[in-house]
Structures are given as C-alpha cells and as structure tokens.
Amino acid sequence: MNRVYSIFSQILQLFPRTEFEAAVKQHHAERHARGFTCWGQFIAMLFCQLGHAKSLREICGGLASSEGKLRHLGLPEAPSRSTLAYANEHRPWRLYQTVFEQLLERCHQMVRALKVGHGLRFKNRLLSLDATVIDLCAAVSDWAQFRRTKGAVKLHLLLDHNGHLPSYAVITPGKTHEIRVARQMQFEPGTVLAFDRGYVDYDWFAELSRQGVYFVTRLKEKADYGVVEERAMAERGRVLRDQVIFFYKLAQKGEQCYFRRVEVWNEEKQEVLVFLTNHLEWAGSTIGAIYKERWQIELFFKALKQSLRIKTFVGTSANALKIQIWTALIAMLVVKYLQLLATFRWSLSNLVALLRQQLFVYRDLYQWLNDPFQAPPPLAETMAEQMVLPGLV
C-alpha cells in the first residue's frame, strides 16, 4: 500500500508555495511577522471554512488536536487564539484576493480542458451578476452601519456559467447600491450578462450596448418606453409578445439605442414575465432561458451561506471579516475544482459535508473523490496479515 498524505495536505497542493510566497511579497504581508507565517494563517482560515469551525477556539483547538499531522502541511504547530486574531486584524486581506485569483485561473484551465459549457445554444460567454447582504452585529461591527440597529456588508459577485465559478467579487458596505459596483466592471465584447431588476439603469444599458455587451433582465412595470416594431409570434408557444422599443429618457439625450421587450408565459408560476435585452436577433425562448440560468447565482449564494462560514465571523474588524469572506470564496473554488475533477456525481453540499469529516484522514484524495464509499478490505484478509502474539499458538 502506497503511503499518502492527509486529504487536507493534498488540497493544499492546489496552492503552490512559490506562487503563494510571491503574493506575500507583493502585498508585504509579513513585514512585521514574528514566527507565525502567512502560510500558517492561510491554513488556519481554510480549516475554518472546510472544517466548519465557528470560532477562534475551534480553529486553534482543531489544529492543535491534529498536531502530529500539521508538519506535512507546512505548519510547525497550531497557533494560539491571540496570534491568529492579531494576524487577521493586521495582515492585508488583498493577499487572499490574489490567492483566489491564482486558483481561479487553474479552475478556468480545468473548465477549458473538460470543455464545460453553459448548456445554451449560443457560444458567447454567459455571466450572472448579483449581490447578497451579509448581516453583522451593529454593536460589535460599528464600522459597518446599515440600519439603526443593524450592521451589514454586501458581497457583489459575478458568476461564470462555464463551470458555475465565481469569477469576480467585491465586498462593500451594506448601503452601497449594486449599480455603483456594476458600472465599475469591464466586460469583453460579446459577453452576455444576466441580472435582476435591481440593476435597471438606462444609461448603463446604453453604455453596455456601445461596448458590444449583451444583457438580459426583467423590465420594470412603470418603464417609460415607445414601441418601434411588433414582431410576429408563433400561434403556439410560451412567447406571447416580442417588441423592439426605445426609452424616452435616452431619446431625450440623443441616444439611439433600441431594445427588445419580450413577454414569456411562466408555466410554473402561472404568470407572464417581461424581459428586456439589447440583443435583437435571439429567439424569445432563448431570452427566457438565459434569465432562468440567472437562478444559478442565487443557488451559489445559498450554498455559500449554508455550507461555509460566512454568517458568523471569528473577527470583528473590517480586515478580519474580508479575510474570512475571501477564504470562503477560495474554499468554494476548491470544492468546485474537486467537483469538476471527480467522476462521481457529487452535489456541492454533500461534498462539503463529507470533506469536512475526511480532512485529516490519510487517504488518496482522487480515489476518494471517484469512489467515496469504497468498502474496507475483507475481515479474513486483514486477520491473515496480522502478527500472532507469543503464547497464543
């Protein structure tokens, strides 16, 4: 039997030490370090996510109880709570953003190698844009005031539907509106964006059209528009109306931008959904399918909050909170990478749950991914290989 390292150690091999140390130097993260390295901090925070530790005590205690297995992780000993708390408060969170981007590139390489697509008829890149509010205690995190008795930060996320990977993230105060962050993003021409009505901004729509970026969203009920063309519809089908329109607000500014207003019957909810897009050629059913795919980002947020440590935090400062959120996104990329690699059909929640139980087990990670419920050797063979104690023969 070949000797293998723990599953946690094999997961950490996704983060080459040379790349990690280059990121540490880039952000001057160990300028005043005294013994406790950034690599040790990263191991502790990744253990917080994958091990589902709820506090500094659980992180440090969990690592200390496995101290015999820490050296092959590159960690000589488990940190104390005060040491880890100080590192989370003072070491730059941008280091974790860089580590996230490094792992994201490897995930994209895996997606391209496996030729994983979004499953729709077009070849354009499909992205979903959305944000979620992460509640905080206003009394503890007074820097994140959201309402009078409530604190919050907002995680803005861009989800790539090729592999359902989080390709871009921004953390802002809870009061920051989604459209302010969206306006700062740049997209390649030909990209298709799906987002909800929280991003409705006619000037931004015109800017996307000038950049050659397509979008699909829901149209607000009180939108002020004029109809340029009524397109013919099939007698039987879910698409009820297909119109080419313009917005009076843009026309008054001299903007000559045309959009499509598509009404689609939703059989599940028994209601009419009204979509808006700047793509004038796709079928109405394709427009509805694109917006339906936007639900994947809602599922991503749900999995992030339920499967990883992003609702309770081990630090109260803004820096510590951002480190924990970026580590959660890194852990999500790890799980997505393992999902892509495995031949076994894992659900994300099941993989996270079973991975939590196997972190310090000495077992080949990739064999376990493909056959997680492999039976142990038969009892008779095991007994035959055991030594017989003196005096028992």
N, C-alpha and C positions, 0 to 999 in steps of 0.2 A: 504494500500500500504506500503510495507516494505521500510524503508529508506536505501539507498545505497550511497556509496561514489562516487566521480568522477571517470571516466574511467581511468584517469592518475594515480589516487591513487591505483586503482585495478591492473594496470600494474606494479606499483612499488612493489606490493606484491610478484612478481616473484623474488625479491631480498631480502631475509630475512636479517633483520638488524644485527642479530648475526653474520652471515657469512660475511656481508659487514664490520662490525667493526673489525672482526678478520683479514680481508685483510688489513684494515687501519693500524692495529698494526704491521702486518707482514712487511709492507713497510715503517713504521714510517712516514706516510703521514701527520699526524697532529702535527709534532714535534714543529713547530713554529706557530701553528694556533692561531688566535685571534678572536674567536667568529664565524667565518664562517667555518662550518664543511665540511668534505669531502662528507658527505651525501648531503649537500646543493649544493656543486659543481656538484655532480653527477646528481642531479635533474635538475639543470640548463643546463648541457650539453646534457642530454637526451631530455629535452624540445627543445633544439636547433635542434636535429635530428627529433623528432616526430612532433614538431610544425613548422619545416622548417624555423627556424629563421636564417636570413642571417648575423647578426652582434651582437655584444655585446649589442648594444642599443635595438635591437629587443628581445633578450633573457631577459634582465633585465626588459624592459618595458612590455613585455608579461606576465611575472610573477607578476610584480607589479600591473598590471590591474586586476589580479585574486587573489589579496592578501587575500580576505576573504576565499579563498579555499585552501590556502597554508598550514595552520596549520595541516590539516589531512595528508599532505604529509611528515610531519616532518621538515618543513621549516618555522621558525617563521616569516620571512619577506624576500622579494626579495632582492638579493644582489645588490650592486652598480656595475657599469661597472669596476671601478678600482679594486675592491675587487675580482671580477671574473677573470679579466685579470691577476692579480698577482697570484691567485691560479693556473691558467692554466700554467703559466710560471714556477712556482717553485715546485708544488706538483708532485710526481713521476707518470709518465704515466703507469708504471708497475702495479699500483693499478687497472687500468681499464682492463689491460690484465687478471689479476686474476679474476675480476668480470665477464669478458667474459667467462673464463674457467668454472666458477661456473654455469653460466646459460647454457653453452653448455652441461654440464653433465645432467641437467634437461631435455634439449631437446632430448638428446640421450635416456634417460629413456622413454620419451613420444614416440619416434620412435619405441623403442623395444616393448612398451606396445601395440601400434597400429599395430605392425608388418609391418611397411612400408619398402619396399624393392626398389631395383633399376629397377626392371621390366625385367631383362635379365634372361637367362636360368640357369646361374651358381649361386652358393651361396657365392662365395668369396666377400669380401668387395671391392667395386669399388670407387676409388678416382680419381679426376682430379686435375692436378697441372698446375698453370699458374701464370702470373704476369701482372699487369697493371701499367702504368705510370700515376702519378698524377701531373699535371703541376703546377708550382709555379712561382711567380714573382721573377726574379733573383735580382732585385734591393732591394726588401724587405726581401726576404729569402736568404741572401747571403751565408748561411751555406749549401745550397742545390744546388750548382752549377752543371748544367747538360750540357749545352752548353754555348757559349759565352754570349748570351743574354737571356738565359732561365734557370730556375731552375726546379727541379723535385725530387720527391721521388717515389719509386717503392713499390707497395703492392704485396707481394708474398702470394698466397692463395692456400690452399688445400681444395677442396670441396668434402664432403661425399655425395654420391648419394643416400644414405638411408635418405630421407627427404630433400636432397639438402642443407645440413647445412655446413657453413664454419667451418671446424674442426681445422684449424691451419693457422696462419697468421704471417708474418714477414714484417716489414717496414724497407727499406734500402734506401741509397742514389740512385738517378736515374741511376747512372753509373754502379751499381752493376749488374753483369750478373746473369741470372736466374739459371744457372747450379751451381754457387758457393753456393747459398742457398739450392738448391736441394741436393747437396752432404752432407749437414749437417743434413738432415732429416733421421729419422729412421722409418722403416715400419715393421709391423708384417708379418711373412711368410704367403704366400697365398694371400696377398693383390694384387689387380690389379690396376695399375696406367695408366692413360691416359694423354698424354701431346703432345704438338705440336713439330715442328722441331727445336724450339729454345733451346730444352734440349738435342739435339743429342750429345752424348759423349760416345764413345765406351767403355772406361774404366769404366764409371759409369754403363753402361749396363751390363758389366761383373760382377760388384760388386752387382747389383740388383739380377742377376741370382744366385750368390753364397748365397745371403740371402734368396732365395726362394720367391722373389717378382717378380710378372709378370708385364709386361708393354706393352702398345700399343701406337705406334707413327707413324708419317709419315717418310718415308725414303728419304734422300736427293738424288737428281738426280745423283750427281757425286760420290756416295759412291763406295768405292773400296772393292769388295767382290768376293768370289768364291762360286759356286753352288755345293752343296753336293748331293741333291736329287730333282728331278722334280716329284711332286705328280700328280696323275691322277685327272682330273676335270670332273664334270658333263657336258653333252652336252649343257644343257640349264641352265643358272644361271648367276648371276652377278659376281661371282668369275671367273676371267679369267686365273689366274696362281697362283700356290701355290708352293713355293720353300723352301728348307732348305739350308741355306747359312752360311758362316763364313766370318769374316772380316780379311783381310790380316794384318792389324795393330795389332790386338790381337794375331793372329797366330805367328807373329814375336816375341812376348813377351812370347810365350809358353802357352797362354790362349787357352784352348779347349772349346770354347763356340759356340754353334750353335743357330741360329735364323731362323725365318721364314719371308720370303718376299712374301706378298700376294697382288695381283693386283685385284682390285674390280672396276666394272663399276658403276659410279655415274650417275643415270638416270636424276637427277635434273639439274646437271651442264653439262651433256653430256661430261664427261671426265673420264679418268682412274686414280684412286687413288692408290698409292703404300704404303702399310702399313708394319711396322716392329714390330715383337713381339718375345718374348722369350718363349712363350707357344707353344709347339709342337703338342698339341692334339686338341684344339678347331677348329671348322669349320671356314672356311674363312669368311662366313657370320657373324659369331659371332664376329670376329675381327673387321669387318666393323661396326657392331652395337655398339661395345664398343667405337670406336673412335667417332662415331656420338654422343654418350652420352656426350663426352667432351664439346660439344657446350653449355651444361648447365652452365659451369663456365663462359663462355662469356656472357650469359644472366644474370648471377649473377652480374658481374662487371657492366653491363649496368644498371641493377636495382639499384645497389648501388650508382652509379653516378647520376642517374636521379631522384631517389625518396628520397635520403638523402643528408645531407650537407657534401659533400666530395670534391667538386670542388672549393668552396670558403671557406676561413678559418677566424675564429674570433681571431686568434692569429698568430704572425709571428715567434715565437721561435720554435725550434725543438720539445720541450716538449709539447707545446700547440698544435702543429699540430698532434703529435702522440695521445694525449688525444682525439682530435676530431675524428680521424680515428678509434680508438678503440671504441669510443662511437657509431660511425656509425655502426660498426660490432655488437655491443651489441644491437642496435636498430633493426638491420636486424634479429638477433636471436629472439628478441621479436616478430617481425612480423611473422617469420617462425613458432614460437611456437603457436601463435594465429591461423595461417592458419591450423596447424595440429589439433588444438582443435575444430575448427568450423565445423559444419555440412553444412553450407552454402559454396558454391564453390567460394571462393574469388580468384581473381587474386591479385598478390602481389602489383601492382601499385594502384589498386582500394582500397585495404585495407589500404595502407599507406595514400592515399588521404582522405578517409572518416574518418580515425582515427584522422587525423590532425584537422578535424572540430569538433570532439567529445571529445577532451581531457579533458575539464573541465565541461562536461555535467554530471549531476547526473543520471546515468542510469546503470543498471546491465550489466557489460561487456559481460558476456557469453550469456545472452539473446540477446543482440545487435549483437554479432558475428553470432548467428544462425538465427536471423531474423532482419537484419539491417533496413528494410523498413517497419517495423510494423506501422500500421496506429494509430493515436491518438484515444482516446475514442470518441464515437459519441457526437455531439454537444448537443443533447437533454438531455443525461445523465449528461453532465457537467453542463448545466444550472439548472437542477433539484437539484444538490448538492450545488449550490451557495446560500449564505445568501441573504435575501431580505432586502434592505435598509429601514430604518424607513421613513414613509411618502409616500412610494410608493405603499402601499396596502390600 
